[in-house]
Amino acid sequence: MTIIKRSRSTTTQDLVAAIDKLCPLLLQQKENDAVRDLRLAADQLRSAKEGTEAYKAAITSIVDAFDGDHELIAYTHQRDTDQWTEVEELSQLSSRVLSLARRLSY
């Protein structure tokens, strides 16, 4: 087995892309405030240099959206179903965003 280590810049790019895919699904769930905060954080990640306070604040904001006021963690739970639905897509994308953000927060 070969383990490929990801660079922080690649992880950041993947996180921004995952947020861009997650936001439309969250809008359908009427999570407008969470979407606003996630998009602001994604924009901040695009413009901030890695390791700066703005960069760290963006990562913290993303993690807080899941564990804090917006409680997006609820969307990460898997559902038992035989069909691929929007719920599973929402679960997969929200889990990816949280996982990548947590990876960058260390």
ABEGO torsion letter per residue (X at the ends): XBBBBBBAAAAAAAAAAAAAAAAAAAAAAGBAAAAAAAAAAAAAAAABBBGBAAAAAAAAAAAAAAABAAGAAAAABBBBBABBBAAAAAAAAAAAAAAAAAAAAX
